[in-house]
Amino acid sequence: MMDMGYPLQLIDLLAKLYRKQLAKVKVAGTLSEWFPVKKGVRQGCVLSRYLFNILAEMVMRETLDGFQGGLQSGGRMITTFAALMTSSCWQIRRQNYRSWWTV
C-alpha cells in the first residue's frame, strides 16, 4: 500500500485493526473455542470492499508491470482496476445489473 501512495498512518491503523484477531465458529448450535484468524477480512466490515479493491489493484499492477496495452471502453483506455471501476461503461453496466436483479 505504501507503493500505491497510501499514508503510513492509514496502513498502520489497518494493520492494528486486523492484528491478533480471534474468532469462534458455531456448528450445529455449539460454539467452538477461540482461535486466531490468520487470513481474510472481517465479515460485515465496511472496509472489506475497499480492502478488496486495493488488493485487486495491487495484483493488477504487479501482473501488468511493463505491459503497455489496456482495455478500450467507451473511447477510454482502461489500464488499472481503479479506472475500470470508475469508467462510465462500468457504471452503466452496474445500473443495468442492479435494475435487473432488483425485485
C-alpha positions as protocol buffer text, in pm:
chain_id: "A"
residue {
  index: 1
  type: MET
  ca { x: 0 y: 0 z: 0 }
}
residue {
  index: 2
  type: MET
  ca { x: 295 y: 230 z: 58 }
}
residue {
  index: 3
  type: ASP
  ca { x: 393 y: 181 z: -307 }
}
residue {
  index: 4
  type: MET
  ca { x: 46 y: 299 z: -405 }
}
residue {
  index: 5
  type: GLY
  ca { x: 81 y: 620 z: -207 }
}
residue {
  index: 6
  type: TYR
  ca { x: -140 y: 542 z: 93 }
}
residue {
  index: 7
  type: PRO
  ca { x: -39 y: 732 z: 409 }
}
residue {
  index: 8
  type: LEU
  ca { x: 164 y: 536 z: 661 }
}
residue {
  index: 9
  type: GLN
  ca { x: -86 y: 630 z: 935 }
}
residue {
  index: 10
  type: LEU
  ca { x: -370 y: 458 z: 742 }
}
residue {
  index: 11
  type: ILE
  ca { x: -160 y: 147 z: 678 }
}
residue {
  index: 12
  type: ASP
  ca { x: -67 y: 131 z: 1047 }
}
residue {
  index: 13
  type: LEU
  ca { x: -431 y: 175 z: 1151 }
}
residue {
  index: 14
  type: LEU
  ca { x: -543 y: -110 z: 923 }
}
residue {
  index: 15
  type: ALA
  ca { x: -261 y: -333 z: 1047 }
}
residue {
  index: 16
  type: LYS
  ca { x: -364 y: -271 z: 1409 }
}
residue {
  index: 17
  type: LEU
  ca { x: -730 y: -336 z: 1324 }
}
residue {
  index: 18
  type: TYR
  ca { x: -655 y: -680 z: 1179 }
}
residue {
  index: 19
  type: ARG
  ca { x: -366 y: -784 z: 1406 }
}
residue {
  index: 20
  type: LYS
  ca { x: -430 y: -1056 z: 1666 }
}
residue {
  index: 21
  type: GLN
  ca { x: -789 y: -1133 z: 1561 }
}
residue {
  index: 22
  type: LEU
  ca { x: -974 y: -1410 z: 1738 }
}
residue {
  index: 23
  type: ALA
  ca { x: -1296 y: -1581 z: 1632 }
}
residue {
  index: 24
  type: LYS
  ca { x: -1542 y: -1851 z: 1730 }
}
residue {
  index: 25
  type: VAL
  ca { x: -1746 y: -2070 z: 1496 }
}
residue {
  index: 26
  type: LYS
  ca { x: -2092 y: -2202 z: 1565 }
}
residue {
  index: 27
  type: VAL
  ca { x: -2155 y: -2555 z: 1431 }
}
residue {
  index: 28
  type: ALA
  ca { x: -2485 y: -2735 z: 1496 }
}
residue {
  index: 29
  type: GLY
  ca { x: -2562 y: -2490 z: 1777 }
}
residue {
  index: 30
  type: THR
  ca { x: -2228 y: -2541 z: 1954 }
}
residue {
  index: 31
  type: LEU
  ca { x: -1966 y: -2265 z: 1976 }
}
residue {
  index: 32
  type: SER
  ca { x: -1603 y: -2355 z: 1924 }
}
residue {
  index: 33
  type: GLU
  ca { x: -1315 y: -2232 z: 2134 }
}
residue {
  index: 34
  type: TRP
  ca { x: -1148 y: -1903 z: 2037 }
}
residue {
  index: 35
  type: PHE
  ca { x: -889 y: -1941 z: 1760 }
}
residue {
  index: 36
  type: PRO
  ca { x: -663 y: -1693 z: 1578 }
}
residue {
  index: 37
  type: VAL
  ca { x: -774 y: -1563 z: 1240 }
}
residue {
  index: 38
  type: LYS
  ca { x: -475 y: -1568 z: 1006 }
}
residue {
  index: 39
  type: LYS
  ca { x: -625 y: -1453 z: 675 }
}
residue {
  index: 40
  type: GLY
  ca { x: -925 y: -1266 z: 539 }
}
residue {
  index: 41
  type: VAL
  ca { x: -1131 y: -964 z: 631 }
}
residue {
  index: 42
  type: ARG
  ca { x: -1400 y: -929 z: 891 }
}
residue {
  index: 43
  type: GLN
  ca { x: -1745 y: -1030 z: 774 }
}
residue {
  index: 44
  type: GLY
  ca { x: -1970 y: -726 z: 754 }
}
residue {
  index: 45
  type: CYS
  ca { x: -1681 y: -481 z: 798 }
}
residue {
  index: 46
  type: VAL
  ca { x: -1742 y: -164 z: 594 }
}
residue {
  index: 47
  type: LEU
  ca { x: -1373 y: -161 z: 498 }
}
residue {
  index: 48
  type: SER
  ca { x: -1384 y: -508 z: 338 }
}
residue {
  index: 49
  type: ARG
  ca { x: -1491 y: -388 z: -8 }
}
residue {
  index: 50
  type: TYR
  ca { x: -1222 y: -119 z: -9 }
}
residue {
  index: 51
  type: LEU
  ca { x: -952 y: -359 z: 106 }
}
residue {
  index: 52
  type: PHE
  ca { x: -1056 y: -600 z: -170 }
}
residue {
  index: 53
  type: ASN
  ca { x: -1031 y: -322 z: -430 }
}
residue {
  index: 54
  type: ILE
  ca { x: -688 y: -220 z: -301 }
}
residue {
  index: 55
  type: LEU
  ca { x: -570 y: -582 z: -319 }
}
residue {
  index: 56
  type: ALA
  ca { x: -714 y: -625 z: -670 }
}
residue {
  index: 57
  type: GLU
  ca { x: -537 y: -307 z: -780 }
}
residue {
  index: 58
  type: MET
  ca { x: -207 y: -428 z: -632 }
}
residue {
  index: 59
  type: VAL
  ca { x: -240 y: -765 z: -808 }
}
residue {
  index: 60
  type: MET
  ca { x: -328 y: -596 z: -1136 }
}
residue {
  index: 61
  type: ARG
  ca { x: -35 y: -355 z: -1111 }
}
residue {
  index: 62
  type: GLU
  ca { x: 209 y: -637 z: -1040 }
}
residue {
  index: 63
  type: THR
  ca { x: 66 y: -856 z: -1314 }
}
residue {
  index: 64
  type: LEU
  ca { x: 69 y: -581 z: -1576 }
}
residue {
  index: 65
  type: ASP
  ca { x: 404 y: -431 z: -1476 }
}
residue {
  index: 66
  type: GLY
  ca { x: 569 y: -330 z: -1804 }
}
residue {
  index: 67
  type: PHE
  ca { x: 256 y: -404 z: -2012 }
}
residue {
  index: 68
  type: GLN
  ca { x: 179 y: -114 z: -2245 }
}
residue {
  index: 69
  type: GLY
  ca { x: -174 y: -212 z: -2350 }
}
residue {
  index: 70
  type: GLY
  ca { x: -511 y: -191 z: -2182 }
}
residue {
  index: 71
  type: LEU
  ca { x: -884 y: -232 z: -2234 }
}
residue {
  index: 72
  type: GLN
  ca { x: -1064 y: 7 z: -2469 }
}
residue {
  index: 73
  type: SER
  ca { x: -1400 y: 109 z: -2321 }
}
residue {
  index: 74
  type: GLY
  ca { x: -1618 y: 400 z: -2430 }
}
residue {
  index: 75
  type: GLY
  ca { x: -1330 y: 570 z: -2607 }
}
residue {
  index: 76
  type: ARG
  ca { x: -1105 y: 545 z: -2298 }
}
residue {
  index: 77
  type: MET
  ca { x: -805 y: 324 z: -2240 }
}
residue {
  index: 78
  type: ILE
  ca { x: -851 y: 135 z: -1912 }
}
residue {
  index: 79
  type: THR
  ca { x: -515 y: 35 z: -1762 }
}
residue {
  index: 80
  type: THR
  ca { x: -593 y: -13 z: -1391 }
}
residue {
  index: 81
  type: PHE
  ca { x: -865 y: -179 z: -1185 }
}
residue {
  index: 82
  type: ALA
  ca { x: -949 y: 160 z: -1029 }
}
residue {
  index: 83
  type: ALA
  ca { x: -1001 y: 311 z: -1374 }
}
residue {
  index: 84
  type: LEU
  ca { x: -1224 y: 19 z: -1471 }
}
residue {
  index: 85
  type: MET
  ca { x: -1441 y: 63 z: -1160 }
}
residue {
  index: 86
  type: THR
  ca { x: -1489 y: 435 z: -1228 }
}
residue {
  index: 87
  type: SER
  ca { x: -1539 y: 412 z: -1604 }
}
residue {
  index: 88
  type: SER
  ca { x: -1873 y: 529 z: -1740 }
}
residue {
  index: 89
  type: CYS
  ca { x: -1913 y: 197 z: -1920 }
}
residue {
  index: 90
  type: TRP
  ca { x: -1886 y: 8 z: -1589 }
}
residue {
  index: 91
  type: GLN
  ca { x: -2127 y: 248 z: -1415 }
}
residue {
  index: 92
  type: ILE
  ca { x: -2388 y: 190 z: -1685 }
}
residue {
  index: 93
  type: ARG
  ca { x: -2345 y: -187 z: -1657 }
}
residue {
  index: 94
  type: ARG
  ca { x: -2376 y: -171 z: -1277 }
}
residue {
  index: 95
  type: GLN
  ca { x: -2702 y: 25 z: -1307 }
}
residue {
  index: 96
  type: ASN
  ca { x: -2838 y: -224 z: -1560 }
}
residue {
  index: 97
  type: TYR
  ca { x: -2744 y: -522 z: -1342 }
}
residue {
  index: 98
  type: ARG
  ca { x: -2887 y: -353 z: -1033 }
}
residue {
  index: 99
  type: SER
  ca { x: -3224 y: -296 z: -1202 }
}
residue {
  index: 100
  type: TRP
  ca { x: -3213 y: -650 z: -1345 }
}
residue {
  index: 101
  type: TRP
  ca { x: -3159 y: -808 z: -1003 }
}
residue {
  index: 102
  type: THR
  ca { x: -3395 y: -580 z: -809 }
}
residue {
  index: 103
  type: VAL
  ca { x: -3727 y: -746 z: -732 }
}
